[in-house]
Amino acid sequence: MLDDVIFWTLGVLAVAAGGMVFRFDSMARATYALLLTLLCVGGLAILLGLDYLGVVIVLMMTIEMAIMAVFMVMFMMNPAGLMPMSMLHNKRGGAALCAGVFVLLVAGIVLAPWPERVGRAHGDPTAALGKSLMGPHMLTMMTLGFALFTTIVATVVLSTRRGRYDWLGDDLRARRADDPVRGGIGR
């Protein structure tokens, strides 16, 4: 009973917040509405027994929305995207396209022949999902993740003009940093 209440509450909240993404006239508000939608989806995944996937959705979407908010503050013409602006372009075409896709997806759900369950459910649905998604590609994904992380670190290191050896000498024992501009770390 409690699971049903939580499921329907999260489901309705996710749909409502998803609708508000298109109702808000501020990019920042739309971002947080989208974050609420995705947090509800993560909660639903946890409720369905997919703990790992739910936590990954929550963490990933929270970080993604936070980064988007930072970029909004940094680069948008209006401060933090809080000024009213249209979030939609070609409203009629977009609405028609969304309605068409929605009808198509619902028709697919209703009309598609669903497979019958064969055998028993897996004891650990998270492990089963991970094996079905990654299966033979686990090594590739791990290598790709390491390569991406290395690229991020190398990009940050290479984009820094001066490192600690420039400031504090080769032995890092300078008492005062050699800053080209006053107010750096040697102030």
N, C-alpha and C positions, 0 to 999 in steps of 0.2 A: 504494500500500500504506500509506504513512504517512498519507495523507489519510483512508483508511478507518479506521485506528486512532484518529486524532484525532476523526473524526466520531462513531464509536461511543462513545469515551470521554466526549466532551462530551454526547452524547445520553443515555447512561446516568446520568451525573452530574446532568444537568438533571432527569431524571425522579426520581432518588433525592432530590435536594434539594427538589424540588417536593413529594414525599411527606412529607419531614421538616417542611415547613411545618405540616402538620396533626398531626404527632407531637409537636412541641415544645410544652411547656406555658408558655413564656415568649414574650411578644410580641417582645422584642428578638432572641431566637434565631430565631424564625420570620421576622423581617424579614431577617436575614442569610442564612437558608436561601433565602428568596425572591430575594434579591440574587444568590446563587450560581446559582440557576436561570436568572435573566435574563442573567447574564454568560455562561453556557454557551450560551444562545440567541444572544447577540451573537457569540460565537465561531463558532457554526455558520453564522451569516449571512456572516461574513467568510470562512469556509472555502468557502462556496458561491459566492464571487466578488462578494458584495454588500458591498464594503468600507465604503462610506459608511453604508449602513443598519446594518451591524454596529457601527460606531463610535458611531453615534447611539444605538443601543440600549444600549451599554455606558455611555456618558456620561450619558444621560438616566436610566437606571435607578439608576446609582450616586448621582447627585444626589438623585433622588427618595427613595431609601432613606435617605440621609443626613439629608434634611429630616424624614422620618418618625421617625428615631431622635431628632432634636433635639426634635420635638414630644412624643415619648414621655417624654423626660427632663423636659420642661417641664410637662406637663399630666397625666401618669398618676398614679394614686394610689400605686402601688408604684414604687419608684425604678427608672427606666429600663426598666420592663417586665420586670425580671429575676426577679421573684417568680413562683412557679407560679400559673397561672391557666388556665382552660379557654379554648381558642381556638375552640371549636366551640359553637354553639347549635343545639339540635334535631339531635343527632348522627345519629339514625336517618333522619330526613327528609332531612338534608343528604347522607348517604351514598347514599340511594336516588336522590336527584335527580342526584348526580354520576355514579352508575353508569348511570342512564338516559341522561344527556347523552353520556357516553363511548360507550355502545353505539350511540346514534344517530349520532354523528360517525363512528365506525368503519364503520357500515353505509353512511353516505353516501360515505365514501372508497372502499369496496369496490364498491358497487353503482352509483355515478354513472358515466355514460359520459364518460370523459376525452377531451378533444379531441385530435385528431392534430396533430402539428406541421406547420405550413405554412411553407414557406420556411426560410431559415437563421436561426440564433440571432443576436440582436443582438450587435454587437461589444462594446458597453459596457452590461452589464446594469443598472448603477446609473443611467445616464442614461435607459435605457428605462423603468425602474421609476419614476423621478422624473417623466418625461413622462406615463406612464400614470396616476400618482396625482394629479399637480398639473395637468398639461396646461393647459387654459384657465383654471384657477383660480390660477395662480401669482401674479398681481398681487393677487388678493384675499387670499391667504395672507400675502404680504409686507406688505400694508397692515394686516392683522389682527395680525401679529407686532409691527409698529411701534406700533400702538395699544395692545397689551397691555403692551409695554415702557414706553411713555409713562405708562400708567395705574399701573404699579408704581412708577415714579419719582415721579410726582405724589402717590401715596398716602403714600410715605415722607416726602416733603417736607412735605405737609400735616399729617402726624401728629406732626411735631416741633414742640414748643411754642416753643422758642427756637432761633434760627439763629445763625450766626456774626456777623451784624450786631447781634444783641441782645447778644452777648458782647463784641464788640470795637469797636462803634460803626459809624457809617455809612461811615467811611473805612477801617475795619479796621486802625486804627493804635494802638488802645489798648494800653498796655504790659501792662496786667493785665485779665483778663476780668472782666466784671461778672456774677459768679455769684450767684444768689439764695441758694444753699446752699454753704457751704464744702466744698471737696473736689472741685469741678468742674474745668473745664479751666484755670481761673486759679489753682489752688492753688500 
